[in-house]
């Protein structure tokens, strides 16, 4: 009986230790970039899981810490709050070189980068839920006009841009094997655009819409940018294809109202049977930096 109890205790301790072990980079260097503001076309952050160089993550041209934190926590930069100097994107910049096993997953890589930043910058942080301006994505009054995604075992690998098939209007079409992310393309000589993606949940679709609105500057140049919250109640994954004219969305007016009467908003309802409804606030997880040092601990 005592032997069995001891075995259970050892097994429990082993489980706790195993759960407490987080992956780490094989080697990592973090430095303050003293070269000043660099100009010209720069590639900010390169490598890591899912890239052509999965065993190496590199920031060779100094980047602001706020953007590196946003990368590590996989959130837009406006979900990082902290000391005022973090918002000075032309101020302190940092370089990072880190190596890892090519078999590291994206989730493991993010944990490794989070721990590296915490160690080198002596970070202390907490999470808060804050309301951001935005929209609720809902089903319009009639049925949604959507196609549920089904796997195609005969789907070709994603073609190159030169070989991409086109629709009857000449817009490039994604292959069913290109099953993630957004692709917005312009047809030469027209302002019309096409958005298409495969195999996305409504939550992923809503998140992507929020990213698109942020890129379009719908919330102006200051303050938090809008979010889109999935309120459709639809499960499963779907294929989306949306064509809209080049007016897209505009900045907030003087009364801080979203300009939501343009093509992008009306076409979502017409073509997909979905609707974007302005809300007072979308709850968003914000990472609040309580303490951070400007000069990182190096090797």
C-alpha positions as CSV (number, residue, x, y, z in Angstrom):
1,X,0.0,0.0,0.0
2,X,2.8,2.4,0.9
3,X,4.7,1.5,-2.3
4,X,1.6,2.2,-4.4
5,X,1.1,5.6,-2.6
6,X,4.8,6.5,-3.2
7,X,4.4,5.6,-6.9
8,X,1.4,7.8,-7.3
9,X,3.2,10.6,-5.5
10,X,6.2,10.3,-7.9
11,X,3.9,10.1,-10.9
12,X,2.1,13.3,-9.8
13,X,5.4,15.2,-9.2
14,X,6.6,14.1,-12.6
15,X,3.5,15.3,-14.2
16,X,3.7,18.7,-12.5
17,X,7.4,19.1,-13.5
18,X,6.6,18.1,-17.1
19,X,3.7,20.6,-17.3
20,X,6.0,23.4,-15.8
21,X,8.7,22.9,-18.5
22,X,8.3,25.5,-21.3
23,X,10.3,25.4,-24.5
24,X,13.3,27.7,-24.9
25,X,15.4,28.9,-27.8
26,X,18.6,27.0,-28.4
27,X,20.4,30.4,-28.4
28,X,19.2,34.0,-28.4
29,X,20.7,37.5,-28.6
30,X,18.7,40.6,-27.8
31,X,20.3,44.0,-28.4
32,X,19.5,47.7,-28.4
33,X,19.9,48.9,-32.0
34,X,22.1,52.1,-31.8
35,X,22.2,52.7,-35.5
36,X,19.3,55.3,-35.3
37,X,16.3,55.3,-37.6
38,X,16.8,53.2,-40.7
39,X,15.3,54.2,-44.0
40,X,14.4,52.3,-47.1
41,X,12.5,49.0,-47.6
42,X,13.1,46.8,-44.6
43,X,11.9,43.3,-43.7
44,X,11.0,43.6,-40.1
45,X,10.8,40.1,-38.6
46,X,11.9,37.0,-40.5
47,X,11.9,33.3,-39.9
48,X,10.3,30.9,-37.4
49,X,7.7,28.2,-37.8
50,X,5.7,28.3,-41.1
51,X,8.5,30.2,-43.0
52,X,11.3,29.1,-45.2
53,X,13.7,29.4,-42.3
54,X,11.8,27.6,-39.4
55,X,14.9,27.1,-37.3
56,X,15.8,30.8,-37.0
57,X,14.0,34.0,-36.0
58,X,15.7,37.2,-36.9
59,X,15.1,41.0,-36.4
60,X,18.1,42.5,-38.1
61,X,16.7,46.0,-38.5
62,X,15.7,47.4,-35.1
63,X,12.0,47.2,-34.2
64,X,10.1,49.0,-31.4
65,X,9.5,46.8,-28.4
66,X,5.7,47.3,-28.7
67,X,5.7,45.6,-32.1
68,X,7.9,42.8,-30.9
69,X,5.5,42.2,-27.9
70,X,2.6,42.2,-30.3
71,X,4.3,39.5,-32.4
72,X,5.0,37.5,-29.3
73,X,1.5,37.6,-28.0
74,X,-0.1,37.4,-31.5
75,X,-2.2,40.5,-31.0
76,X,-2.4,43.9,-32.8
77,X,-0.1,46.5,-31.3
78,X,-3.0,48.4,-29.8
79,X,-3.7,45.5,-27.5
80,X,-0.4,46.2,-25.8
81,X,-0.6,49.0,-23.1
82,X,2.2,50.3,-20.9
83,X,4.7,53.1,-20.3
84,X,4.5,56.1,-22.7
85,X,7.8,55.3,-24.3
86,X,6.5,52.0,-25.7
87,X,4.2,54.1,-28.0
88,X,7.1,56.0,-29.5
89,X,7.6,53.8,-32.5
90,X,10.5,55.9,-33.7
91,X,12.3,55.6,-30.4
92,X,14.2,52.7,-28.9
93,X,14.5,49.8,-31.3
94,X,15.9,46.3,-30.8
95,X,17.4,43.4,-32.8
96,X,16.9,39.8,-32.0
97,X,18.6,36.6,-33.3
98,X,17.3,33.3,-32.0
99,X,17.7,29.7,-33.1
100,X,15.4,26.7,-32.4
101,X,14.7,23.2,-33.7
102,X,12.9,23.3,-37.1
103,X,10.3,21.1,-35.5
104,X,9.1,23.8,-33.1
105,X,5.4,24.6,-33.5
106,X,4.1,28.1,-33.9
107,X,2.5,28.0,-30.4
108,X,5.8,26.9,-28.9
109,X,7.6,29.6,-30.7
110,X,5.3,32.3,-29.3
111,X,5.9,31.0,-25.7
112,X,9.6,31.0,-26.3
113,X,9.5,34.6,-27.6
114,X,7.3,35.7,-24.7
115,X,9.7,34.1,-22.1
116,X,12.7,35.6,-23.9
117,X,11.3,39.2,-23.7
118,X,10.2,38.7,-20.1
119,X,13.8,37.6,-19.2
120,X,15.8,40.2,-21.1
121,X,13.5,43.2,-20.4
122,X,12.5,42.1,-16.9
123,X,8.8,42.3,-17.9
124,X,5.9,42.3,-15.4
125,X,2.5,42.3,-17.0
126,X,-1.2,41.4,-16.5
127,X,-4.3,41.0,-18.6
128,X,-7.3,43.3,-18.6
129,X,-10.6,43.2,-20.6
130,X,-11.3,46.5,-22.2
131,X,-14.0,47.7,-24.6
132,X,-12.9,48.7,-28.1
133,X,-15.1,50.3,-30.7
134,X,-16.4,48.0,-33.3
135,X,-19.1,45.8,-34.8
136,X,-21.1,42.7,-34.1
137,X,-21.2,40.2,-37.1
138,X,-24.8,38.8,-37.2
139,X,-27.0,36.9,-39.6
140,X,-29.2,39.3,-41.6
141,X,-33.0,38.9,-41.5
142,X,-33.1,36.2,-44.1
143,X,-30.9,33.1,-44.3
144,X,-27.2,33.4,-44.7
145,X,-26.0,33.0,-48.2
146,X,-23.0,30.9,-47.4
147,X,-21.3,27.7,-48.6
148,X,-20.2,25.3,-45.9
149,X,-16.6,24.1,-46.5
150,X,-16.1,20.5,-47.4
151,X,-12.6,19.0,-48.0
152,X,-11.7,18.2,-51.6
153,X,-9.3,15.2,-51.7
154,X,-8.4,16.1,-55.3
155,X,-7.5,19.7,-54.6
156,X,-4.4,20.8,-56.4
157,X,-1.6,22.4,-54.5
158,X,-1.8,26.2,-54.4
159,X,-0.8,27.5,-57.9
160,X,1.7,30.3,-58.5
161,X,0.3,33.8,-59.1
162,X,1.0,33.4,-62.9
163,X,-1.1,30.2,-63.1
164,X,-3.9,31.2,-60.8
165,X,-7.3,30.6,-62.4
166,X,-9.7,33.5,-62.9
167,X,-13.5,33.8,-62.8
168,X,-15.8,35.1,-65.5
169,X,-14.8,38.7,-64.7
170,X,-11.1,38.1,-64.7
171,X,-10.5,38.1,-61.0
172,X,-8.0,35.6,-59.7
173,X,-9.6,32.7,-57.8
174,X,-8.0,30.8,-54.9
175,X,-7.5,27.1,-55.2
176,X,-9.4,25.1,-52.5
177,X,-6.0,24.0,-51.2
178,X,-5.3,27.7,-50.3
179,X,-7.4,27.3,-47.2
180,X,-6.3,30.1,-44.8
181,X,-6.2,33.8,-44.6
182,X,-7.4,36.7,-46.7
183,X,-6.6,37.5,-50.2
184,X,-7.8,40.9,-51.6
185,X,-6.8,41.5,-55.2
186,X,-7.4,44.3,-57.7
187,X,-8.4,43.6,-61.3
188,X,-6.3,45.8,-63.5
189,X,-8.1,48.9,-64.7
190,X,-10.9,48.9,-62.1
191,X,-11.4,49.8,-58.5
192,X,-13.3,46.7,-57.7
193,X,-11.8,44.2,-55.2
194,X,-12.4,40.6,-54.4
195,X,-11.9,38.9,-51.0
196,X,-11.9,35.2,-50.9
197,X,-10.9,32.6,-48.3
198,X,-11.6,28.9,-47.6
199,X,-12.2,26.8,-44.5
200,X,-12.7,29.5,-41.9
201,X,-14.9,29.6,-38.8
202,X,-17.1,32.6,-38.2
203,X,-14.8,33.6,-35.4
204,X,-11.8,33.6,-37.8
205,X,-13.9,35.5,-40.4
206,X,-14.9,38.1,-37.9
207,X,-11.3,38.5,-36.7
208,X,-10.2,38.9,-40.3
209,X,-12.8,41.6,-40.9
210,X,-11.5,43.5,-37.9
211,X,-8.0,43.3,-39.3
212,X,-9.2,44.6,-42.7
213,X,-11.0,47.5,-41.0
214,X,-7.8,48.3,-39.1
215,X,-5.7,48.3,-42.3
216,X,-8.2,50.6,-43.9
217,X,-8.0,53.1,-41.0
218,X,-11.7,53.1,-40.3
219,X,-11.1,54.4,-36.8
220,X,-8.9,57.3,-37.9
221,X,-5.3,57.9,-36.8
222,X,-5.7,57.9,-33.0
223,X,-7.3,55.7,-30.4
224,X,-8.1,52.0,-30.6
225,X,-9.1,50.6,-33.9
226,X,-12.3,48.7,-34.4
227,X,-12.9,45.0,-33.7
228,X,-15.5,42.6,-35.1
229,X,-17.2,40.1,-32.8
230,X,-18.9,37.0,-34.0
231,X,-22.5,37.0,-33.0
232,X,-23.8,34.8,-35.8
233,X,-24.2,31.6,-33.8
234,X,-23.0,29.6,-36.8
235,X,-20.7,26.7,-36.3
236,X,-18.4,24.8,-38.7
237,X,-16.2,26.3,-41.3
238,X,-17.2,28.1,-44.5
239,X,-16.0,29.4,-47.9
240,X,-16.3,33.1,-48.4
241,X,-16.1,35.2,-51.6
242,X,-17.0,38.9,-51.5
243,X,-16.7,41.4,-54.3
244,X,-17.0,45.1,-53.5
245,X,-16.0,48.4,-55.1
246,X,-13.0,50.5,-54.2
247,X,-14.7,52.9,-51.8
248,X,-14.2,50.3,-49.1
249,X,-14.5,52.1,-45.7
250,X,-13.7,55.6,-44.6
251,X,-12.3,57.3,-41.5
252,X,-14.4,58.3,-38.6
253,X,-16.1,61.7,-39.0
254,X,-16.0,64.6,-36.5
255,X,-18.8,63.0,-34.6
256,X,-16.8,59.8,-34.2
257,X,-19.3,57.7,-36.2
258,X,-18.1,54.9,-38.4
259,X,-18.7,55.5,-42.1
260,X,-20.6,52.2,-42.6
261,X,-22.8,53.0,-45.6
262,X,-20.2,52.1,-48.3
263,X,-19.8,49.1,-50.5
264,X,-17.9,46.8,-48.1
265,X,-20.7,46.9,-45.6
266,X,-23.7,46.7,-48.0
267,X,-22.1,43.9,-50.0
268,X,-21.5,41.7,-47.0
269,X,-25.3,41.7,-46.4
270,X,-26.2,41.4,-50.1
271,X,-23.8,38.6,-51.0
272,X,-23.3,36.7,-47.7
273,X,-26.5,37.3,-45.8
274,X,-24.5,38.7,-42.9
275,X,-24.5,42.1,-41.4
276,X,-22.1,44.4,-39.4
277,X,-23.9,46.2,-36.6
278,X,-22.1,49.0,-34.7
279,X,-21.7,48.3,-31.0
280,X,-20.9,50.3,-28.0
281,X,-17.9,48.1,-27.3
282,X,-16.3,44.8,-28.2
283,X,-14.5,43.2,-25.2
284,X,-10.8,42.7,-26.0
285,X,-8.0,41.2,-24.0
286,X,-5.4,43.9,-23.4
287,X,-1.9,43.0,-22.2
288,X,-0.8,45.7,-19.7
289,X,2.9,46.1,-19.1
290,X,3.5,47.0,-15.4
291,X,7.2,47.1,-15.6
292,X,9.8,47.0,-18.4
293,X,13.4,48.1,-18.8
294,X,14.6,50.0,-21.9
295,X,18.0,48.3,-22.0
296,X,17.8,44.5,-22.3
297,X,20.0,42.0,-20.6
298,X,22.1,40.7,-23.5
299,X,23.7,37.2,-23.8
